[in-house]
Amino acid sequence: MTRRGAARAAAVLALALLPLTAESIDRLVVTWHPVRPRIGDISWVHVRGASDAAVIEGSVGTRPLAFFAYAGGHAALLGLDIDTKPGAHPWRLAVLEPGVDPHQLSGTVTVRPRAFPVQRLTVAPGLADPDPETERRAMAEGQQLQMLYRTISPERLWRGPFVRPIAGTEPPSGFGARRIINGRPRTPHGGADYSAPRGTPVVAANSGRVALVGDYFFPGRLVALDHGLGLYTLYFHLDTVAVTEGDHVDRGQTLGTVGATGRATGPHLHFGAQVGGARVDPAALLALRLAD
């Protein structure tokens, strides 16, 4: 091995042992924001020093990262699902540039624990425990949504900050809640609920493409927006819908109105966010700041 090759190998090994701050190898610098995210957060990685022609591939654990050009470098979002285990998770990056030997970088991201509330709800028996035919329908609809979330569009469609889907200042509630419905434990609540009167306008949190308009058993009337590169926002329990599949929408554009369709105890908006198939806190999405 050449002296340069030995130095590079030593640098890669050292990076794997460092905490998740900023790491560099040769001219490359990798920075994570925030340094120690919580379960349900959105973290993002910034790679600087690679050429504009570089292709960057990476993953955290088994979750792939989708990179886009950002601030003279490359960036990717990481969603930390509500079922993520706290502790250290390995990450790996490969930087591929024309005419340059590939670079391999690795390290760990430490995910902090988070306590979630327990919610006890009572709904009509048919909504809590549907008949077999309805249960098959609900399962098929759930599978359709999961297939959608795993679809990664190749282009980033969003820009700038994400905005609240309804007007007002009251914070949403319920993300990650361990729900007990009619006395039985259910899956964690994957979105945040905004209380609002029926008919309140619901707007797009950012620009994107309408990937799905549906009327499903549990989510009710819904709109799903594809913001590109595996990022989706979800709008459930709508009373009316003002867009159609395939439409391109701008941040703040009306998608429909608040309702109580599907499994709902009253009018409200269920606002969800998915990053690479991970259920993340919509509050983390609204707090995301990439200065472009």
Secondary structure as GFF3:
##gff-version 3
##sequence-region A 1 292
A	DSSP	alpha_helix	3	17	.	.	.	ID=ss1
A	DSSP	beta_strand	22	25	.	.	.	ID=ss2
A	DSSP	beta_strand	28	33	.	.	.	ID=ss3
A	DSSP	beta_strand	42	48	.	.	.	ID=ss4
A	DSSP	beta_strand	55	60	.	.	.	ID=ss5
A	DSSP	beta_strand	63	65	.	.	.	ID=ss6
A	DSSP	beta_strand	67	70	.	.	.	ID=ss7
A	DSSP	beta_strand	73	79	.	.	.	ID=ss8
A	DSSP	beta_strand	87	97	.	.	.	ID=ss9
A	DSSP	beta_strand	100	111	.	.	.	ID=ss10
A	DSSP	beta_strand	118	121	.	.	.	ID=ss11
A	DSSP	alpha_helix	125	128	.	.	.	ID=ss12
A	DSSP	alpha_helix	132	149	.	.	.	ID=ss13
A	DSSP	beta_strand	178	181	.	.	.	ID=ss14
A	DSSP	beta_strand	184	185	.	.	.	ID=ss15
A	DSSP	beta_strand	191	195	.	.	.	ID=ss16
A	DSSP	beta_strand	201	203	.	.	.	ID=ss17
A	DSSP	beta_strand	208	216	.	.	.	ID=ss18
A	DSSP	beta_strand	220	226	.	.	.	ID=ss19
A	DSSP	beta_strand	231	241	.	.	.	ID=ss20
A	DSSP	beta_strand	248	249	.	.	.	ID=ss21
A	DSSP	beta_strand	254	258	.	.	.	ID=ss22
A	DSSP	beta_strand	268	275	.	.	.	ID=ss23
A	DSSP	beta_strand	278	280	.	.	.	ID=ss24
A	DSSP	alpha_helix	282	286	.	.	.	ID=ss25
###
